[in-house]
Amino acid sequence: MKLTFILFILFPVFINAQSDSLIVPKSDSTKSARNIDEVTITQFSVKKLKGAISTDVYSQQFFRKHPTPHIFESIAMVNGVKPQLNCAVCNTGDIHINGLEGAYTTILIDGMPIVSSLSTVYGLSGIPNILIDRIEITKGPASALYGSEAMGGIINIITKNALQAPDFATDVMTGNQGEINLDVAKKVFDNQTFSSLLSLNYFYYGNRIDQNKDHFTDTPLQHRLSVFNKWNFKRKENRLASFALRYFYEDRFGGEMQWQKQNRGSDDVYGESIYTNRFELFGIYQLPMTEKFLLQYSYNYHHQDSFYGNTSYLATQKVLFLQMNWEKQSGKHLLKSGTTVKSIFYDDNTPGTAHSSQENEPMKSPVLGLYMEDEWEINDKNTLLFGYRYDYHKVHKSVHSSRVAWKVQPNPYNTLRLSFGTGFRVVNLFTEDHAALTGSREVVIKEDLKPEKSLNTNLSYLMKIPVKNYFINLDINAFHSYFNNKIVGDFDTAPDKIMYNNLPGHAISRGISADISTIWTLPLQLMFGITYMDVYSQNEVEKNQQLHAPNWSGTYSLSYQFTNKFSVDLTGQFCGPMRLPIVPDDFRPEYSPWFTLMNIQLTKKFDNGFEIYGGVRNLLNFRPKTPILRPFDPFDNQVDDAASNPYGYTFDTTYGYAPMQGVRTFLGIHYQIR
């Protein structure tokens, strides 16, 4: 592992990567460099938006370097963005940006907050890659424009435009462990008025594999269906109009190898069984006016029927969102303003929605918002942005969020961005930690949880270095966030409990990341990204490192394009030691080891639209050790036996930190008709 890490650290490689059209001749490299700006799309299909806020855009082609069935796995290719598995049995997860838990990441689909707090746990695995046109990622505070809860960053998933999508596209992928992933997209209408794109995703994995011999499935069985339909309309003066519908269903199980459907909810055989039904509607309509007014709307319904052993979890969430935007270019000022209405209904059978009298009390939370932003291009080298947002919450009353950003570009080779913002996050216990619902620990709410507040600062520096017949692109980002009232889950005081309270002190998330890439005249392309971060909470007595937040992490990619449309891609991510949720007197290490998840893919393209690809995932066969504590006693029937259990261990599933699947192969076929 150490040798592999050293080899890749030596490669000067990653982020703004390369395009086939961007080949720089030796004799004119300096002149060509002056014509390359931040939005140049590269062969790795990454670009940087021009605005004052640092935003990276990744096209679908970027993620095809390592094809996966859904966006949750694909996003691991982005430096500083980490999909985190939070349960070793059912593989629930969330997406961390710069070390902050998933609850601090706002995930949008076509600019709409479709991915609600409940769906971040399982719904992310239901977004197939074939739907995606590009993904825009903003690391750092974005509360003033996207809402007060966007404290860690934004992931905006832009789906394909039906007007521009291929007439037909399909992708079929399977592997040696028996998984099947089918994506089909077809234009069902295409005329002078509108186009409609219909897409189907089907995923099935039904093999019970137990390579570590703990009598639990290494990865959950999954049966998933997603249907997507998007309509784009052709209007005068290119005014925008579109709407989309999506339905998602999943049947997921992880647990003891002998578990069957009739064991669901019983204490005979342990299993975590989750049924998910989800419906989404979202769209945009530009009003037929001289001024640019955009009406955006979304609605999602999410129902989850789950058993974690014999612990039932039933939850329903409905979110309605309306937003009216106004945008105008006035001289050197790009002005934006808008109002939002967000209505959230959430109900479950946990203490999270129980009244003090123990009666059920669903959460109904209307939030009204008003925001305004001015991006002022002072001159061709300096841009200044001011943003402010006001939200009114029925419980927390007035919420104020602001951000200031400055961009300076003294020449085509150097760009500096500095941003500052505030954030605010209301309480939703389900998003705090999935371990609260696994049945392996009891939830204890120690006090009335208060909303969190944060101060955030981000510094970004982009440099392009011309060197004879190639370029080196260097992107450095530094970040610092300070939290008050941070909600923390105490795993350490009692092994059978998770106790939630507001941190009496403060919390810090800080670090720096670097992404390096090159633009070569050669068919060889390299990229490398590395992040160092320090994420911790501090009270009057001690400093505690945050769980699942490694000090060091990164990504790498090496691609070679042969002349006969044959290519090889070596991709991966590496991760340093991260603190894990151990129990008192735990025999397992408190910190995970260094590890890398390395993948290799071979691709052959044909002139008739066919593409065949295949390869190996987890090439070095890394698997976490002992992710489940006492798997032989999942219902804690023998906990009090002092002879066999002197330390009082209880069944616990929260120690897992990486996929349990070892080395495995995959093979796929992609075909499209333009």
Secondary structure, DSSP 8 states (H G I E B T S, - for coil): -HHHHHHHHTS---SS---TT----GGGHHHHHHT--TT---TT-EEE-SSSS-EEEEEHHHHTTS--SSHHHHGGGSTTEEEEE--TTT--EEEEETTB-GGGEEEEETTB--S-TTHHHHGGGG--GGGEEEEEEEES--HHHH-TT-SSEEEEEEE--TTTS-SEEEEEEEETT--EEEEEEEEEEESSSEEEEEEEEEEEE-----TT-SSB-SS-EEEEEEEEEEEEE--GGG--EEEEEEEEEEEEEEEBTT--GGGTT-SSS-EEEEEEEEEEEEEEEE-SSSSEEEEEEEEEEEEEEEEETTEEEEEEEEEEEEEEEEEEEETTEEEEEEEEEEEEEEEESSGGGB-TTS-B--EEEEEEEEEEEEEEE-SSSEEEEEEEEEEEETTTEEEEEEEEEEEEEEETTEEEEEEEEEEEE---HHHH-GGGGSSSSEEEE-S----EEEEEEEEEEEEEEEETTEEEEEEEEEEEEEEES-EEEE-SS-TTEEEEEE-SSEEEEEEEEEEEEEE-SSSEEEEEEEEEEEEEEE-SS-EEE-BT--SEEEEEEEEEE-TTSEEEEEEEEEE---B----TT-SS-SB---EEEEEEEEEEE-TTSEEEEEEEESTT----S--SBSTT-TT-TTTT-TTT-TT----B-TT--S----SEEEEEEEEEE-
